[in-house]
Amino acid sequence: MKSKTITEMTMEELQKYEKTMKTATIILGICVGIMFIISILLLVKRGFSVQTVLPFAFLPLFIMNMTNWKKVKAEIASRN
């Protein structure tokens, strides 16, 4: 199945996609935030380890999701 671009989606599909993106972005943001807190605590307690770098590996994914969510919101706003 070929995925549609945002401009090709119907309004109902956009609203459903926006709701999914919102949920995924919020959950990912919470997880990355928790990973940052844990990595700081582990850095202080045990020193540098792989867990210290892990939140930085997921940060681009969070930023990409946030950007896509904003694009979908802008497309919905432009159609209204």
MOTACOR-V204620 format. One record per residue. N is the residue number from 1. BURIAL is I if it has 9 or more other C-alpha atoms within 8 Angstrom, else O. Layout:
# MOTACOR-V204620
N&BURIAL  N&BURIAL
This chain:
# MOTACOR-V204620
1&O  2&O  3&O  4&O  5&O  6&O  7&O  8&O  9&I  10&O  11&O  12&O  13&O  14&I  15&I  16&O  17&I  18&I  19&O  20&O  21&I  22&I  23&O  24&I  25&I  26&O  27&O  28&I  29&I  30&O  31&O  32&I  33&I  34&O  35&I  36&I  37&O  38&O  39&I  40&I  41&O  42&I  43&I  44&O  45&O  46&O  47&O  48&O  49&O  50&O  51&O  52&I  53&I  54&I  55&I  56&O  57&O  58&I  59&I  60&O  61&O  62&I  63&O  64&O  65&I  66&I  67&O  68&I  69&I  70&O  71&O  72&I  73&I  74&O  75&I  76&I  77&O  78&O  79&O  80&O
